[in-house]
Amino acid sequence: MVLDLIPKFEGRRIRIVYDQTYPAVSLVFYHILPEFKSKRIVIGVYSDTTCRKLKEHYKFISKHAPEIAEILDKAYFIKIGRRDTIPFGRLYDFIPEDMLRKEFDRLEIAISKLRENDLVLVFGFYLMFAIYGKWLLRELIKIVDSLPENLTLVSISPYGLYDYNTTRIIERFFDVVIRIVKEEEPLDFGQDIYIIGIEESITREIKPGFERFKILPDGRLSKL
């Protein structure tokens, strides 16, 4: 169900919440990204730690799925961090982390240059809430409201970081919420199994529902 619905993500804002990173990255890079490879790819990333993790994922992808690495090589980065280094692709804009409060308008300017037909992938921004709190939430509401109407946005973050009210506010930014959880007692002995599905959706074209998946040796998801 989830993989079959990916073409319907076009022009919508998707939030992926997970309890383990690996299946979330697999869903984004191996399944969502190839579907929209004709778009301009823009990656928003917060922190050098997040960039380091993306670099490790890229190394694995380069070895096992070079056709996906070629797509990533064309991506543009909007980075907030201490250094302007990126794990792949090209740097679109860099905002020093210690200047974020003073130069938040720079992020707004970078966001304003996004196009209707872009695919935007967001990594690590959930860390900003822990650091900047409600101030950042107010600013992000303004940014989300200014996004191009038909832009395709995918944001991933761990589950359970915020209190109930903050979570509900954040989820109002999105059209679809995808939940990924590891199966506690998988029936397939020795094989990690993940429950992946649509938890919430504002559109009738994308209906809630869950399925069981495993991850293949090359990193792709396979439905059971």
C-alpha atoms as one frame of an Amber mdcrd trajectory, in Angstrom:
protein
   0.000   0.000   0.000   2.608   2.580   1.073   4.961   2.015  -1.861   2.073
   1.965  -4.338   0.895   5.348  -3.044   4.230   7.136  -3.515   3.262   8.669
  -6.910   0.364  10.371  -5.096   2.856  12.172  -2.818   3.566  14.645  -5.609
   2.672  18.185  -4.627   2.036  17.136  -1.027   3.790  17.530   2.317   4.797
  14.223   3.886   6.011  13.612   7.435   7.760  10.329   8.257   8.133   9.434
  11.951  10.176   6.406  12.997  11.657   4.520  15.927  14.653   3.344  13.861
  16.432   5.396  11.206  17.338   2.654   8.723  13.866   1.858   7.316  13.001
   5.569   7.129  16.126   6.305   5.079  15.366   3.279   2.911  11.854   4.553
   2.203  13.084   8.051   1.311  16.203   7.254  -0.732  15.281   3.932  -2.360
  11.601   4.494  -3.074  10.461   8.130  -2.843  13.554   9.710  -4.401  13.584
   7.587  -7.606   9.880   8.303  -8.178  10.622  12.045  -8.322  14.117  11.989
  -9.820  13.065  14.318 -12.653  12.506  17.116 -10.118  15.146  19.420  -8.721
  16.221  17.818  -5.423  16.791  20.199  -2.494  17.945  18.799   0.860  17.491
  20.857   4.010  19.782  19.668   6.798  20.465  20.846  10.327  23.801  20.113
  12.063  27.092  18.584  11.036  26.156  15.405  12.913  23.184  14.898  10.602
  25.446  15.505   7.589  27.870  12.876   8.871  25.043  10.332   9.095  23.907
  11.178   5.566  27.485  10.621   4.395  27.438   7.092   5.841  24.141   6.335
   4.117  25.558   7.724   0.864  28.603   5.419   1.075  26.327   2.394   1.361
  24.075   3.591  -1.457  27.047   4.273  -3.734  28.152   0.670  -3.315  24.789
  -1.096  -3.550  22.614   1.279  -5.624  24.833   3.553  -7.777  21.817   4.700
  -9.810  20.400   6.311  -6.663  23.776   7.828  -5.776  23.729   9.511  -9.197
  20.440  11.193  -8.297  21.855  12.350  -4.957  24.951  13.756  -6.660  22.684
  16.314  -8.357  20.999  17.433  -5.133  21.300  20.927  -3.665  21.872  21.479
   0.064  20.529  24.166   2.358  22.619  23.569   5.464  22.545  24.979   8.976
  25.647  23.999  10.937  29.158  24.909  12.001  30.908  24.012   8.733  29.820
  24.433   5.134  30.815  20.883   4.172  28.157  18.547   2.740  28.155  14.756
   2.218  27.276  14.825  -1.518  25.683  17.074  -4.113  26.130  20.862  -4.257
  25.828  23.562  -1.608  22.877  25.886  -2.271  23.094  27.959   0.905  24.899
  27.766   4.251  23.740  29.397   7.494  26.157  29.297  10.460  24.404  27.694
  13.409  25.559  30.298  15.922  24.079  33.036  13.718  20.694  31.419  13.155
  18.667  33.696  15.434  20.246  36.813  13.930  20.113  35.565  10.356  16.886
  33.582  10.274  15.809  35.770   7.385  18.559  34.103   5.338  16.746  30.802
   5.738  13.517  32.509   4.720  15.230  33.906   1.626  16.615  30.477   0.687
  13.176  28.920   1.145  11.595  31.648  -0.973  13.680  30.490  -3.950  12.150
  27.010  -3.944  10.108  26.103  -7.015   6.706  24.508  -7.481   8.254  21.395
  -9.054  10.994  20.824  -6.435  11.353  17.780  -4.203  12.517  18.955  -0.767
  13.916  16.431   1.746  14.372  17.620   5.335  16.780  15.964   7.788  17.712
  16.883  11.357  15.409  19.876  11.775  13.744  18.106  14.705  16.926  18.862
  16.685  16.256  22.575  16.320  13.085  22.345  18.418  15.064  20.972  21.359
  17.490  23.899  21.100  15.283  26.842  20.138  11.873  25.759  21.429   8.667
  27.697  20.768  10.517  30.562  19.062  11.489  28.272  16.211   7.974  26.852
  15.928   6.576  30.335  15.330   9.192  31.016  12.657   8.629  27.695  10.900
   4.895  28.310  10.706   5.653  31.428   8.661   8.074  29.506   6.431   5.665
  26.627   5.815   2.929  29.085   4.901   5.247  30.643   2.308   6.168  27.365
   0.552   5.100  26.977  -3.096   1.648  25.393  -3.273   2.659  22.340  -5.353
   6.088  21.690  -3.872   6.700  18.072  -2.752   8.080  18.026   0.795   9.308
  15.022   2.810  10.469  15.435   6.413  11.723  12.619   8.650  12.072  12.648
  12.435  12.157  10.216  15.380   8.901   9.392  17.129   8.089  10.708  20.602
  10.342  13.777  20.779   7.674  16.326  21.661   4.713  16.647  23.965   1.254
  15.918  22.575   0.290  19.525  21.823   3.544  20.333  20.015   3.272  17.127
  17.979  -0.266  17.988  16.899   0.827  21.489  15.845   3.746  20.124  13.796
   1.564  17.514  12.107  -0.803  20.272  10.981   2.014  21.365   8.628   1.668
  18.094   6.682  -0.860  16.409   4.409   0.245  12.852   5.197   1.902  11.280
   8.253   3.747   7.971   7.762   4.625   5.896  10.838   7.456   3.326  10.932
   7.876   0.968  13.896   9.904  -2.171  14.379   7.845  -5.289  15.010   8.435
  -6.376  18.601   8.193 -10.132  18.033   8.637 -10.801  14.310   7.292 -14.060
  12.950  10.324 -14.337  10.632  13.034 -15.640  12.954  16.287 -13.695  12.732
  14.837 -11.059  10.399  13.989  -7.499  11.482  10.462  -6.645  10.397   9.023
  -3.141  10.203   5.410  -1.980  10.247   5.107   0.920   7.797   1.998   2.763
   6.817  -0.134   5.862   6.499  -1.219   6.991   9.960  -2.998  10.199   8.949
  -4.011  11.757   5.641  -6.092  14.775   4.673  -6.788  13.405   1.175  -9.062
  10.520   0.163  -6.507   9.447  -2.459  -4.122   8.385   0.305  -5.936   6.256
   2.855  -4.589   5.080   6.240  -3.285   1.526   6.447  -0.192  -0.463   7.438
   1.911  -3.289   5.998   4.894  -5.396   7.098   8.301  -4.953   5.437  11.817
  -6.262   5.632  14.946  -4.564   4.317  16.830  -6.351   1.539  20.647  -6.572
   1.536  20.879  -3.721  -0.993  18.825  -1.437   1.300  15.446  -1.567  -0.416
  12.173  -2.327   1.331  10.365  -5.555   0.481   6.734  -6.133   1.450   5.953
  -9.379   3.243
